[in-house]
Amino acid sequence: MRSIHAVLIPLLLCLSACSSLPNRDPLKINVVGIEPLRGEGMEVRFTVRIRVQNPNDYNLTYSGVALDLDINGQPFASGVTDERGSVGRFSDTVVSVPVSVSAFSVIRQTYGISQMKTLNNMPYVLRGKLSGGVFNTNRFVDSGTINLPGPTTGSR
């Protein structure tokens, strides 16, 4: 009987501690820029710049970021950074994450784009996480559309 109490009491204390955690609003993440980087071999690299908005009444500290980017329903790029920082309460910051695109992804996307009538409103989905330790990792998803520049026509 004592062994049951020895297990049950700490378990109940842990459950009550979890229920007292403050309510957290989800982070708001938006892509604010994509810039080319130098790649190696057949690899293409970019820096994806994301704006992290913290709508909560506490500072958010992170110690790494991971991203996966899908374009037009297909996996396109992924990347990680061990950048550390913090986002103040009711504040925002821009984080840069280098991502790699494999040659196969470039070929697949090029073929998919060649089959499209327009380069406007191509859907993207960005999935990722801001690491903040075991219990403080924040996962996020951002989606939207991008417009790729098409050929320009005009007269001289």
N, CA, C and O atoms as a GROMACS GRO file, in nm:
protein
  624
    1MET      N    1   0.082  -0.119   0.000
    1MET     CA    2   0.000   0.000   0.000
    1MET      C    3   0.087   0.126   0.000
    1MET      O    4   0.055   0.224  -0.067
    2ARG      N    5   0.197   0.121   0.077
    2ARG     CA    6   0.286   0.236   0.080
    2ARG      C    7   0.346   0.264  -0.057
    2ARG      O    8   0.364   0.380  -0.095
    3SER      N    9   0.377   0.158  -0.131
    3SER     CA   10   0.438   0.179  -0.263
    3SER      C   11   0.339   0.245  -0.359
    3SER      O   12   0.379   0.322  -0.445
    4ILE      N   13   0.210   0.215  -0.345
    4ILE     CA   14   0.109   0.280  -0.429
    4ILE      C   15   0.102   0.428  -0.395
    4ILE      O   16   0.096   0.512  -0.485
    5HIS      N   17   0.103   0.461  -0.267
    5HIS     CA   18   0.102   0.602  -0.226
    5HIS      C   19   0.230   0.673  -0.272
    5HIS      O   20   0.226   0.790  -0.312
    6ALA      N   21   0.342   0.602  -0.267
    6ALA     CA   22   0.469   0.662  -0.308
    6ALA      C   23   0.468   0.698  -0.456
    6ALA      O   24   0.537   0.792  -0.498
    7VAL      N   25   0.393   0.626  -0.536
    7VAL     CA   26   0.384   0.654  -0.679
    7VAL      C   27   0.270   0.751  -0.708
    7VAL      O   28   0.284   0.842  -0.789
    8LEU      N   29   0.158   0.732  -0.642
    8LEU     CA   30   0.038   0.810  -0.671
    8LEU      C   31   0.052   0.957  -0.630
    8LEU      O   32   0.008   1.045  -0.704
    9ILE      N   33   0.110   0.984  -0.517
    9ILE     CA   34   0.121   1.123  -0.470
    9ILE      C   35   0.210   1.207  -0.563
    9ILE      O   36   0.167   1.316  -0.601
   10PRO      N   37   0.330   1.163  -0.602
   10PRO     CA   38   0.409   1.244  -0.696
   10PRO      C   39   0.339   1.260  -0.832
   10PRO      O   40   0.351   1.365  -0.896
   11LEU      N   41   0.268   1.157  -0.875
   11LEU     CA   42   0.196   1.166  -1.002
   11LEU      C   43   0.088   1.274  -0.996
   11LEU      O   44   0.074   1.353  -1.089
   12LEU      N   45   0.012   1.277  -0.888
   12LEU     CA   46  -0.092   1.379  -0.873
   12LEU      C   47  -0.031   1.519  -0.862
   12LEU      O   48  -0.087   1.615  -0.915
   13LEU      N   49   0.081   1.532  -0.795
   13LEU     CA   50   0.149   1.662  -0.786
   13LEU      C   51   0.195   1.709  -0.924
   13LEU      O   52   0.183   1.828  -0.956
   14CYS      N   53   0.247   1.618  -1.004
   14CYS     CA   54   0.290   1.656  -1.140
   14CYS      C   55   0.171   1.699  -1.224
   14CYS      O   56   0.180   1.798  -1.297
   15LEU      N   57   0.061   1.627  -1.215
   15LEU     CA   58  -0.058   1.663  -1.293
   15LEU      C   59  -0.112   1.799  -1.250
   15LEU      O   60  -0.154   1.878  -1.335
   16SER      N   61  -0.113   1.826  -1.122
   16SER     CA   62  -0.164   1.956  -1.077
   16SER      C   63  -0.069   2.068  -1.118
   16SER      O   64  -0.113   2.180  -1.144
   17ALA      N   65   0.061   2.041  -1.124
   17ALA     CA   66   0.157   2.142  -1.168
   17ALA      C   67   0.136   2.174  -1.315
   17ALA      O   68   0.146   2.290  -1.356
   18CYS      N   69   0.107   2.073  -1.397
   18CYS     CA   70   0.083   2.096  -1.540
   18CYS      C   71  -0.044   2.177  -1.562
   18CYS      O   72  -0.049   2.258  -1.655
   19SER      N   73  -0.143   2.156  -1.480
   19SER     CA   74  -0.269   2.229  -1.500
   19SER      C   75  -0.256   2.375  -1.460
   19SER      O   76  -0.339   2.457  -1.498
   20SER      N   77  -0.152   2.407  -1.384
   20SER     CA   78  -0.135   2.547  -1.342
   20SER      C   79  -0.048   2.626  -1.440
   20SER      O   80  -0.023   2.744  -1.417
   21LEU      N   81  -0.002   2.564  -1.548
   21LEU     CA   82   0.077   2.636  -1.647
   21LEU      C   83  -0.010   2.744  -1.711
   21LEU      O   84  -0.129   2.722  -1.733
   22PRO      N   85   0.049   2.859  -1.743
   22PRO     CA   86  -0.030   2.968  -1.801
   22PRO      C   87  -0.076   2.933  -1.943
   22PRO      O   88  -0.012   2.856  -2.014
   23ASN      N   89  -0.191   2.991  -1.981
   23ASN     CA   90  -0.238   2.973  -2.117
   23ASN      C   91  -0.144   3.046  -2.211
   23ASN      O   92  -0.104   3.160  -2.184
   24ARG      N   93  -0.109   2.981  -2.320
   24ARG     CA   94  -0.018   3.042  -2.416
   24ARG      C   95  -0.088   3.055  -2.550
   24ARG      O   96  -0.147   2.960  -2.600
   25ASP      N   97  -0.081   3.174  -2.606
   25ASP     CA   98  -0.130   3.193  -2.742
   25ASP      C   99  -0.022   3.143  -2.837
   25ASP      O  100   0.097   3.153  -2.807
   26PRO      N  101  -0.062   3.088  -2.952
   26PRO     CA  102   0.038   3.039  -3.046
   26PRO      C  103   0.120   3.154  -3.105
   26PRO      O  104   0.070   3.265  -3.122
   27LEU      N  105   0.245   3.125  -3.135
   27LEU     CA  106   0.329   3.223  -3.202
   27LEU      C  107   0.276   3.248  -3.342
   27LEU      O  108   0.211   3.162  -3.402
   28LYS      N  109   0.303   3.366  -3.394
   28LYS     CA  110   0.267   3.398  -3.531
   28LYS      C  111   0.397   3.408  -3.610
   28LYS      O  112   0.486   3.487  -3.576
   29ILE      N  113   0.407   3.328  -3.715
   29ILE     CA  114   0.528   3.323  -3.795
   29ILE      C  115   0.493   3.359  -3.939
   29ILE      O  116   0.397   3.305  -3.995
   30ASN      N  117   0.570   3.450  -3.999
   30ASN     CA  118   0.550   3.487  -4.138
   30ASN      C  119   0.683   3.489  -4.210
   30ASN      O  120   0.785   3.530  -4.154
   31VAL      N  121   0.683   3.443  -4.335
   31VAL     CA  122   0.802   3.454  -4.419
   31VAL      C  123   0.812   3.599  -4.465
   31VAL      O  124   0.718   3.653  -4.523
   32VAL      N  125   0.927   3.661  -4.440
   32VAL     CA  126   0.946   3.801  -4.480
   32VAL      C  127   1.052   3.816  -4.588
   32VAL      O  128   1.070   3.925  -4.642
   33GLY      N  129   1.122   3.710  -4.620
   33GLY     CA  130   1.222   3.720  -4.726
   33GLY      C  131   1.290   3.589  -4.755
   33GLY      O  132   1.305   3.504  -4.667
   34ILE      N  133   1.331   3.574  -4.880
   34ILE     CA  134   1.411   3.460  -4.923
   34ILE      C  135   1.525   3.517  -5.006
   34ILE      O  136   1.503   3.584  -5.106
   35GLU      N  137   1.648   3.490  -4.962
   35GLU     CA  138   1.766   3.546  -5.028
   35GLU      C  139   1.861   3.434  -5.066
   35GLU      O  140   1.878   3.338  -4.990
   36PRO      N  141   1.924   3.443  -5.184
   36PRO     CA  142   2.015   3.336  -5.228
   36PRO      C  143   2.144   3.333  -5.146
   36PRO      O  144   2.194   3.436  -5.101
   37LEU      N  145   2.196   3.213  -5.128
   37LEU     CA  146   2.326   3.190  -5.065
   37LEU      C  147   2.412   3.110  -5.162
   37LEU      O  148   2.362   3.055  -5.260
   38ARG      N  149   2.539   3.104  -5.134
   38ARG     CA  150   2.629   3.023  -5.216
   38ARG      C  151   2.609   2.876  -5.183
   38ARG      O  152   2.614   2.836  -5.066
   39GLY      N  153   2.586   2.794  -5.285
   39GLY     CA  154   2.566   2.650  -5.267
   39GLY      C  155   2.693   2.574  -5.302
   39GLY      O  156   2.793   2.632  -5.343
   40GLU      N  157   2.686   2.443  -5.285
   40GLU     CA  158   2.799   2.357  -5.318
   40GLU      C  159   2.752   2.249  -5.414
   40GLU      O  160   2.647   2.188  -5.391
   41GLY      N  161   2.828   2.226  -5.520
   41GLY     CA  162   2.790   2.124  -5.616
   41GLY      C  163   2.658   2.157  -5.681
   41GLY      O  164   2.638   2.267  -5.733
   42MET      N  165   2.567   2.062  -5.677
   42MET     CA  166   2.435   2.083  -5.738
   42MET      C  167   2.333   2.132  -5.636
   42MET      O  168   2.213   2.137  -5.665
   43GLU      N  169   2.379   2.166  -5.518
   43GLU     CA  170   2.290   2.213  -5.412
   43GLU      C  171   2.262   2.362  -5.430
   43GLU      O  172   2.351   2.440  -5.464
   44VAL      N  173   2.139   2.400  -5.406
   44VAL     CA  174   2.099   2.540  -5.405
   44VAL      C  175   2.068   2.577  -5.261
   44VAL      O  176   2.004   2.501  -5.188
   45ARG      N  177   2.116   2.696  -5.219
   45ARG     CA  178   2.093   2.738  -5.080
   45ARG      C  179   2.031   2.876  -5.076
   45ARG      O  180   2.059   2.962  -5.160
   46PHE      N  181   1.944   2.895  -4.977
   46PHE     CA  182   1.878   3.022  -4.955
   46PHE      C  183   1.880   3.053  -4.806
   46PHE      O  184   1.899   2.964  -4.723
   47THR      N  185   1.862   3.179  -4.774
   47THR     CA  186   1.832   3.218  -4.638
   47THR      C  187   1.684   3.253  -4.634
   47THR      O  188   1.639   3.342  -4.706
   48VAL      N  189   1.610   3.184  -4.551
   48VAL     CA  190   1.468   3.216  -4.530
   48VAL      C  191   1.461   3.303  -4.406
   48VAL      O  192   1.506   3.263  -4.298
   49ARG      N  193   1.405   3.421  -4.422
   49ARG     CA  194   1.389   3.513  -4.309
   49ARG      C  195   1.244   3.507  -4.263
   49ARG      O  196   1.152   3.528  -4.341
   50ILE      N  197   1.226   3.478  -4.134
   50ILE     CA  198   1.091   3.468  -4.078
   50ILE      C  199   1.075   3.572  -3.966
   50ILE      O  200   1.168   3.599  -3.891
   51ARG      N  201   0.957   3.627  -3.959
   51ARG     CA  202   0.924   3.717  -3.848
   51ARG      C  203   0.850   3.634  -3.744
   51ARG      O  204   0.748   3.571  -3.774
   52VAL      N  205   0.900   3.636  -3.622
   52VAL     CA  206   0.840   3.564  -3.510
   52VAL      C  207   0.772   3.666  -3.421
   52VAL      O  208   0.836   3.755  -3.366
   53GLN      N  209   0.640   3.653  -3.408
   53GLN     CA  210   0.563   3.743  -3.322
   53GLN      C  211   0.520   3.667  -3.197
   53GLN      O  212   0.465   3.557  -3.205
   54ASN      N  213   0.547   3.728  -3.083
   54ASN     CA  214   0.511   3.669  -2.954
   54ASN      C  215   0.392   3.745  -2.895
   54ASN      O  216   0.411   3.855  -2.842
   55PRO      N  217   0.270   3.690  -2.904
   55PRO     CA  218   0.153   3.760  -2.852
   55PRO      C  219   0.125   3.731  -2.705
   55PRO      O  220   0.012   3.748  -2.658
   56ASN      N  221   0.226   3.688  -2.633
   56ASN     CA  222   0.208   3.647  -2.493
   56ASN      C  223   0.272   3.748  -2.398
   56ASN      O  224   0.350   3.834  -2.438
   57ASP      N  225   0.236   3.736  -2.271
   57ASP     CA  226   0.281   3.828  -2.168
   57ASP      C  227   0.408   3.778  -2.098
   57ASP      O  228   0.427   3.801  -1.979
   58TYR      N  229   0.495   3.711  -2.172
   58TYR     CA  230   0.622   3.665  -2.118
   58TYR      C  231   0.724   3.660  -2.232
   58TYR      O  232   0.687   3.650  -2.349
   59ASN      N  233   0.851   3.669  -2.197
   59ASN     CA  234   0.958   3.660  -2.296
   59ASN      C  235   0.972   3.516  -2.344
   59ASN      O  236   0.957   3.422  -2.266
   60LEU      N  237   1.002   3.500  -2.470
   60LEU     CA  238   1.025   3.369  -2.530
   60LEU      C  239   1.174   3.359  -2.564
   60LEU      O  240   1.226   3.441  -2.639
   61THR      N  241   1.240   3.259  -2.509
   61THR     CA  242   1.381   3.235  -2.539
   61THR      C  243   1.391   3.110  -2.624
   61THR      O  244   1.328   3.009  -2.596
   62TYR      N  245   1.474   3.118  -2.731
   62TYR     CA  246   1.491   3.002  -2.818
   62TYR      C  247   1.640   2.976  -2.838
   62TYR      O  248   1.724   3.066  -2.825
   63SER      N  249   1.672   2.850  -2.870
   63SER     CA  250   1.812   2.810  -2.886
   63SER      C  251   1.830   2.724  -3.010
   63SER      O  252   1.912   2.632  -3.011
   64GLY      N  253   1.755   2.753  -3.113
   64GLY     CA  254   1.767   2.681  -3.240
   64GLY      C  255   1.636   2.687  -3.315
   64GLY      O  256   1.528   2.698  -3.256
   65VAL      N  257   1.646   2.680  -3.448
   65VAL     CA  258   1.528   2.685  -3.534
   65VAL      C  259   1.544   2.579  -3.642
   65VAL      O  260   1.654   2.560  -3.695
   66ALA      N  261   1.435   2.510  -3.675
   66ALA     CA  262   1.433   2.413  -3.785
   66ALA      C  263   1.315   2.446  -3.875
   66ALA      O  264   1.207   2.480  -3.827
   67LEU      N  265   1.336   2.436  -4.008
   67LEU     CA  266   1.232   2.469  -4.106
   67LEU      C  267   1.222   2.362  -4.213
   67LEU      O  268   1.322   2.300  -4.251
   68ASP      N  269   1.100   2.341  -4.262
   68ASP     CA  270   1.073   2.264  -4.384
   68ASP      C  271   0.980   2.348  -4.469
   68ASP      O  272   0.878   2.397  -4.421
   69LEU      N  273   1.015   2.365  -4.597
   69LEU     CA  274   0.937   2.448  -4.688
   69LEU      C  275   0.886   2.363  -4.803
   69LEU      O  276   0.964   2.300  -4.874
   70ASP      N  277   0.754   2.362  -4.820
   70ASP     CA  278   0.690   2.296  -4.934
   70ASP      C  279   0.639   2.404  -5.028
   70ASP      O  280   0.582   2.503  -4.984
   71ILE      N  281   0.660   2.384  -5.158
   71ILE     CA  282   0.607   2.476  -5.258
   71ILE      C  283   0.525   2.394  -5.356
   71ILE      O  284   0.569   2.291  -5.406
   72ASN      N  285   0.405   2.443  -5.383
   72ASN     CA  286   0.316   2.379  -5.479
   72ASN      C  287   0.287   2.234  -5.439
   72ASN      O  288   0.274   2.147  -5.525
   73GLY      N  289   0.277   2.209  -5.308
   73GLY     CA  290   0.242   2.076  -5.260
   73GLY      C  291   0.356   1.977  -5.258
   73GLY      O  292   0.334   1.859  -5.230
   74GLN      N  293   0.478   2.021  -5.286
   74GLN     CA  294   0.593   1.931  -5.290
   74GLN      C  295   0.702   1.980  -5.194
   74GLN      O  296   0.720   2.101  -5.179
   75PRO      N  297   0.773   1.888  -5.129
   75PRO     CA  298   0.886   1.930  -5.045
   75PRO      C  299   0.988   2.006  -5.129
   75PRO      O  300   1.021   1.963  -5.240
   76PHE      N  301   1.037   2.117  -5.077
   76PHE     CA  302   1.129   2.200  -5.154
   76PHE      C  303   1.262   2.220  -5.082
   76PHE      O  304   1.368   2.192  -5.139
   77ALA      N  305   1.258   2.268  -4.959
   77ALA     CA  306   1.383   2.300  -4.889
   77ALA      C  307   1.368   2.272  -4.740
   77ALA      O  308   1.257   2.269  -4.687
   78SER      N  309   1.482   2.252  -4.675
   78SER     CA  310   1.482   2.236  -4.529
   78SER      C  311   1.613   2.294  -4.475
   78SER      O  312   1.714   2.301  -4.545
   79GLY      N  313   1.608   2.334  -4.350
   79GLY     CA  314   1.727   2.390  -4.290
   79GLY      C  315   1.716   2.405  -4.141
   79GLY      O  316   1.608   2.398  -4.083
   80VAL      N  317   1.831   2.426  -4.078
   80VAL     CA  318   1.838   2.444  -3.934
   80VAL      C  319   1.941   2.551  -3.902
   80VAL      O  320   2.031   2.578  -3.982
   81THR      N  321   1.927   2.611  -3.786
   81THR     CA  322   2.028   2.702  -3.734
   81THR      C  323   2.031   2.688  -3.583
   81THR      O  324   1.929   2.661  -3.519
   82ASP      N  325   2.149   2.706  -3.526
   82ASP     CA  326   2.159   2.702  -3.380
   82ASP      C  327   2.156   2.842  -3.321
   82ASP      O  328   2.200   2.864  -3.208
   83GLU      N  329   2.104   2.936  -3.398
   83GLU     CA  330   2.092   3.075  -3.351
   83GLU      C  331   2.013   3.079  -3.220
   83GLU      O  332   1.912   3.011  -3.204
   84ARG      N  333   2.062   3.159  -3.129
   84ARG     CA  334   1.995   3.177  -3.000
   84ARG      C  335   1.943   3.319  -2.992
   84ARG      O  336   2.002   3.412  -3.048
   85GLY      N  337   1.835   3.335  -2.922
   85GLY     CA  338   1.782   3.469  -2.904
   85GLY      C  339   1.657   3.467  -2.819
   85GLY      O  340   1.621   3.366  -2.759
   86SER      N  341   1.592   3.581  -2.815
   86SER     CA  342   1.467   3.590  -2.741
   86SER      C  343   1.375   3.688  -2.811
   86SER      O  344   1.418   3.779  -2.882
   87VAL      N  345   1.247   3.667  -2.788
   87VAL     CA  346   1.143   3.756  -2.839
   87VAL      C  347   1.072   3.809  -2.715
   87VAL      O  348   1.017   3.733  -2.637
   88GLY      N  349   1.074   3.939  -2.700
   88GLY     CA  350   1.012   4.000  -2.582
   88GLY      C  351   0.862   3.980  -2.579
   88GLY      O  352   0.801   3.943  -2.679
   89ARG      N  353   0.804   4.005  -2.464
   89ARG     CA  354   0.659   3.995  -2.450
   89ARG      C  355   0.592   4.096  -2.542
   89ARG      O  356   0.634   4.211  -2.550
   90PHE      N  357   0.489   4.051  -2.612
   90PHE     CA  358   0.416   4.134  -2.707
   90PHE      C  359   0.512   4.205  -2.803
   90PHE      O  360   0.501   4.325  -2.827
   91SER      N  361   0.605   4.127  -2.858
   91SER     CA  362   0.707   4.183  -2.945
   91SER      C  363   0.732   4.088  -3.062
   91SER      O  364   0.672   3.981  -3.070
   92ASP      N  365   0.822   4.128  -3.152
   92ASP     CA  366   0.858   4.040  -3.263
   92ASP      C  367   1.005   4.058  -3.297
   92ASP      O  368   1.070   4.154  -3.255
   93THR      N  369   1.057   3.963  -3.374
   93THR     CA  370   1.195   3.968  -3.422
   93THR      C  371   1.203   3.890  -3.553
   93THR      O  372   1.117   3.808  -3.583
   94VAL      N  373   1.308   3.917  -3.631
   94VAL     CA  374   1.331   3.845  -3.755
   94VAL      C  375   1.447   3.748  -3.733
   94VAL      O  376   1.552   3.785  -3.682
   95VAL      N  377   1.426   3.622  -3.773
   95VAL     CA  378   1.525   3.516  -3.759
   95VAL      C  379   1.560   3.467  -3.899
   95VAL      O  380   1.471   3.445  -3.981
   96SER      N  381   1.688   3.449  -3.927
   96SER     CA  382   1.735   3.400  -4.056
   96SER      C  383   1.777   3.254  -4.043
   96SER      O  384   1.853   3.218  -3.953
   97VAL      N  385   1.727   3.170  -4.135
   97VAL     CA  386   1.758   3.027  -4.133
   97VAL      C  387   1.809   2.986  -4.271
   97VAL      O  388   1.736   3.001  -4.369
   98PRO      N  389   1.932   2.935  -4.281
   98PRO     CA  390   1.980   2.886  -4.411
   98PRO      C  391   1.911   2.753  -4.444
   98PRO      O  392   1.904   2.664  -4.360
   99VAL      N  393   1.862   2.741  -4.566
   99VAL     CA  394   1.797   2.618  -4.610
   99VAL      C  395   1.866   2.566  -4.735
   99VAL      O  396   1.923   2.642  -4.812
  100SER      N  397   1.859   2.435  -4.754
  100SER     CA  398   1.918   2.369  -4.869
  100SER      C  399   1.809   2.310  -4.956
  100SER      O  400   1.709   2.258  -4.907
  101VAL      N  401   1.832   2.318  -5.087
  101VAL     CA  402   1.741   2.260  -5.184
  101VAL      C  403   1.823   2.159  -5.264
  101VAL      O  404   1.924   2.194  -5.324
  102SER      N  405   1.778   2.034  -5.265
  102SER     CA  406   1.852   1.933  -5.341
  102SER      C  407   1.829   1.952  -5.490
  102SER      O  408   1.732   2.014  -5.532
  103ALA      N  409   1.920   1.898  -5.570
  103ALA     CA  410   1.907   1.907  -5.716
  103ALA      C  411   1.777   1.840  -5.761
  103ALA      O  412   1.711   1.888  -5.853
  104PHE      N  413   1.740   1.730  -5.696
  104PHE     CA  414   1.616   1.661  -5.732
  104PHE      C  415   1.495   1.750  -5.709
  104PHE      O  416   1.403   1.752  -5.790
  105SER      N  417   1.493   1.824  -5.598
  105SER     CA  418   1.382   1.916  -5.571
  105SER      C  419   1.374   2.026  -5.675
  105SER      O  420   1.265   2.064  -5.718
  106VAL      N  421   1.490   2.077  -5.717
  106VAL     CA  422   1.491   2.182  -5.820
  106VAL      C  423   1.433   2.128  -5.950
  106VAL      O  424   1.352   2.194  -6.014
  107ILE      N  425   1.474   2.007  -5.989
  107ILE     CA  426   1.422   1.947  -6.113
  107ILE      C  427   1.273   1.924  -6.102
  107ILE      O  428   1.198   1.956  -6.194
  108ARG      N  429   1.228   1.869  -5.989
  108ARG     CA  430   1.085   1.842  -5.971
  108ARG      C  431   1.004   1.972  -5.975
  108ARG      O  432   0.900   1.977  -6.040
  109GLN      N  433   1.051   2.075  -5.908
  109GLN     CA  434   0.978   2.203  -5.908
  109GLN      C  435   0.980   2.267  -6.047
  109GLN      O  436   0.880   2.323  -6.090
  110THR      N  437   1.093   2.260  -6.116
  110THR     CA  438   1.102   2.318  -6.250
  110THR      C  439   1.003   2.250  -6.343
  110THR      O  440   0.935   2.317  -6.421
  111TYR      N  441   0.995   2.118  -6.336
  111TYR     CA  442   0.899   2.046  -6.420
  111TYR      C  443   0.756   2.085  -6.383
  111TYR      O  444   0.674   2.110  -6.471
  112GLY      N  445   0.726   2.091  -6.254
  112GLY     CA  446   0.591   2.129  -6.211
  112GLY      C  447   0.554   2.268  -6.255
  112GLY      O  448   0.441   2.292  -6.298
  113ILE      N  449   0.648   2.361  -6.246
  113ILE     CA  450   0.621   2.500  -6.287
  113ILE      C  451   0.601   2.508  -6.437
  113ILE      O  452   0.520   2.587  -6.485
  114SER      N  453   0.677   2.426  -6.513
  114SER     CA  454   0.663   2.431  -6.659
  114SER      C  455   0.526   2.385  -6.705
  114SER      O  456   0.483   2.419  -6.816
  115GLN      N  457   0.456   2.308  -6.624
  115GLN     CA  458   0.323   2.260  -6.659
  115GLN      C  459   0.213   2.359  -6.622
  115GLN      O  460   0.097   2.340  -6.657
  116MET      N  461   0.250   2.465  -6.551
  116MET     CA  462   0.150   2.562  -6.506
  116MET      C  463   0.132   2.673  -6.609
  116MET      O  464   0.224   2.706  -6.684
  117LYS      N  465   0.011   2.727  -6.612
  117LYS     CA  466  -0.018   2.836  -6.705
  117LYS      C  467   0.028   2.970  -6.650
  117LYS      O  468   0.059   3.061  -6.727
  118THR      N  469   0.035   2.982  -6.520
  118THR     CA  470   0.076   3.108  -6.458
  118THR      C  471   0.166   3.079  -6.338
  118THR      O  472   0.158   2.972  -6.277
  119LEU      N  473   0.250   3.174  -6.307
  119LEU     CA  474   0.339   3.160  -6.192
  119LEU      C  475   0.287   3.237  -6.071
  119LEU      O  476   0.358   3.254  -5.972
  120ASN      N  477   0.163   3.282  -6.079
  120ASN     CA  478   0.102   3.356  -5.969
  120ASN      C  479   0.030   3.261  -5.874
  120ASN      O  480  -0.020   3.156  -5.915
  121ASN      N  481   0.026   3.298  -5.750
  121ASN     CA  482  -0.049   3.228  -5.646
  121ASN      C  483  -0.006   3.082  -5.629
  121ASN      O  484  -0.090   2.993  -5.616
  122MET      N  485   0.125   3.058  -5.628
  122MET     CA  486   0.174   2.923  -5.599
  122MET      C  487   0.170   2.902  -5.448
  122MET      O  488   0.226   2.983  -5.374
  123PRO      N  489   0.105   2.796  -5.402
  123PRO     CA  490   0.093   2.776  -5.257
  123PRO      C  491   0.224   2.729  -5.194
  123PRO      O  492   0.299   2.651  -5.252
  124TYR      N  493   0.249   2.778  -5.073
  124TYR     CA  494   0.362   2.729  -4.995
  124TYR      C  495   0.314   2.697  -4.854
  124TYR      O  496   0.216   2.753  -4.806
  125VAL      N  497   0.385   2.605  -4.790
  125VAL     CA  498   0.362   2.572  -4.650
  125VAL      C  499   0.499   2.568  -4.582
  125VAL      O  500   0.589   2.497  -4.627
  126LEU      N  501   0.512   2.642  -4.476
  126LEU     CA  502   0.635   2.645  -4.397
  126LEU      C  503   0.604   2.582  -4.262
  126LEU      O  504   0.517   2.629  -4.188
  127ARG      N  505   0.676   2.475  -4.229
  127ARG     CA  506   0.662   2.410  -4.099
  127ARG      C  507   0.795   2.421  -4.026
  127ARG      O  508   0.902   2.414  -4.087
  128GLY      N  509   0.787   2.439  -3.896
  128GLY     CA  510   0.912   2.449  -3.823
  128GLY      C  511   0.893   2.449  -3.674
  128GLY      O  512   0.782   2.430  -3.622
  129LYS      N  513   1.004   2.470  -3.606
  129LYS     CA  514   0.998   2.478  -3.460
  129LYS      C  515   1.108   2.569  -3.410
  129LYS      O  516   1.217   2.576  -3.467
  130LEU      N  517   1.077   2.638  -3.303
  130LEU     CA  518   1.174   2.715  -3.226
  130LEU      C  519   1.202   2.633  -3.101
  130LEU      O  520   1.113   2.610  -3.020
  131SER      N  521   1.325   2.590  -3.086
  131SER     CA  522   1.361   2.506  -2.974
  131SER      C  523   1.389   2.592  -2.852
  131SER      O  524   1.462   2.691  -2.859
  132GLY      N  525   1.330   2.552  -2.742
  132GLY     CA  526   1.352   2.624  -2.618
  132GLY      C  527   1.369   2.530  -2.502
  132GLY      O  528   1.339   2.566  -2.388
  133GLY      N  529   1.415   2.411  -2.528
  133GLY     CA  530   1.430   2.313  -2.421
  133GLY      C  531   1.324   2.206  -2.432
  133GLY      O  532   1.243   2.205  -2.526
  134VAL      N  533   1.324   2.115  -2.337
  134VAL     CA  534   1.235   1.999  -2.341
  134VAL      C  535   1.088   2.038  -2.343
  134VAL      O  536   1.012   1.985  -2.424
  135PHE      N  537   1.047   2.128  -2.257
  135PHE     CA  538   0.905   2.163  -2.247
  135PHE      C  539   0.872   2.298  -2.309
  135PHE      O  540   0.759   2.345  -2.297
  136ASN      N  541   0.968   2.360  -2.375
  136ASN     CA  542   0.943   2.494  -2.426
  136ASN      C  543   0.966   2.504  -2.577
  136ASN      O  544   0.998   2.613  -2.626
  137THR      N  545   0.951   2.395  -2.652
  137THR     CA  546   0.964   2.398  -2.796
  137THR      C  547   0.831   2.443  -2.856
  137THR      O  548   0.725   2.391  -2.820
  138ASN      N  549   0.838   2.540  -2.946
  138ASN     CA  550   0.718   2.594  -3.010
  138ASN      C  551   0.717   2.553  -3.157
  138ASN      O  552   0.803   2.595  -3.234
  139ARG      N  553   0.620   2.472  -3.195
  139ARG     CA  554   0.603   2.434  -3.335
  139ARG      C  555   0.512   2.534  -3.402
  139ARG      O  556   0.424   2.592  -3.339
  140PHE      N  557   0.532   2.552  -3.533
  140PHE     CA  558   0.450   2.648  -3.607
  140PHE      C  559   0.431   2.603  -3.750
  140PHE      O  560   0.508   2.523  -3.804
  141VAL      N  561   0.326   2.657  -3.812
  141VAL     CA  562   0.297   2.636  -3.954
  141VAL      C  563   0.253   2.770  -4.011
  141VAL      O  564   0.171   2.839  -3.952
  142ASP      N  565   0.308   2.806  -4.125
  142ASP     CA  566   0.265   2.925  -4.198
  142ASP      C  567   0.238   2.882  -4.341
  142ASP      O  568   0.314   2.803  -4.397
  143SER      N  569   0.133   2.933  -4.398
  143SER     CA  570   0.103   2.899  -4.538
  143SER      C  571   0.053   3.023  -4.608
  143SER      O  572   0.007   3.119  -4.546
  144GLY      N  573   0.061   3.019  -4.738
  144GLY     CA  574   0.016   3.131  -4.820
  144GLY      C  575   0.047   3.104  -4.965
  144GLY      O  576   0.064   2.989  -5.006
  145THR      N  577   0.056   3.210  -5.041
  145THR     CA  578   0.090   3.197  -5.182
  145THR      C  579   0.204   3.291  -5.215
  145THR      O  580   0.222   3.395  -5.151
  146ILE      N  581   0.281   3.252  -5.314
  146ILE     CA  582   0.389   3.338  -5.362
  146ILE      C  583   0.369   3.359  -5.512
  146ILE      O  584   0.311   3.275  -5.581
  147ASN      N  585   0.416   3.471  -5.559
  147ASN     CA  586   0.413   3.502  -5.701
  147ASN      C  587   0.556   3.504  -5.752
  147ASN      O  588   0.640   3.580  -5.704
  148LEU      N  589   0.583   3.419  -5.850
  148LEU     CA  590   0.715   3.417  -5.910
  148LEU      C  591   0.716   3.508  -6.031
  148LEU      O  592   0.617   3.516  -6.104
  149PRO      N  593   0.826   3.577  -6.054
  149PRO     CA  594   0.830   3.666  -6.170
  149PRO      C  595   0.828   3.584  -6.298
  149PRO      O  596   0.900   3.485  -6.312
  150GLY      N  597   0.746   3.625  -6.392
  150GLY     CA  598   0.737   3.561  -6.522
  150GLY      C  599   0.815   3.640  -6.624
  150GLY      O  600   0.875   3.742  -6.591
  151PRO      N  601   0.815   3.594  -6.749
  151PRO     CA  602   0.885   3.668  -6.853
  151PRO      C  603   0.819   3.803  -6.875
  151PRO      O  604   0.696   3.814  -6.872
  152THR      N  605   0.899   3.903  -6.897
  152THR     CA  606   0.845   4.036  -6.922
  152THR      C  607   0.844   4.061  -7.072
  152THR      O  608   0.936   4.023  -7.144
  153THR      N  609   0.739   4.126  -7.116
  153THR     CA  610   0.729   4.162  -7.257
  153THR      C  611   0.714   4.311  -7.266
  153THR      O  612   0.658   4.374  -7.177
  154GLY      N  613   0.762   4.364  -7.369
  154GLY     CA  614   0.751   4.508  -7.386
  154GLY      C  615   0.823   4.550  -7.512
  154GLY      O  616   0.890   4.469  -7.576
  155SER      N  617   0.810   4.674  -7.546
  155SER     CA  618   0.876   4.723  -7.666
  155SER      C  619   0.989   4.816  -7.626
  155SER      O  620   0.987   4.875  -7.519
  156ARG      N  621   1.084   4.827  -7.713
  156ARG     CA  622   1.198   4.915  -7.688
  156ARG      C  623   1.178   5.046  -7.752
  156ARG      O  624   1.264   5.134  -7.742
   0.00000   0.00000   0.00000
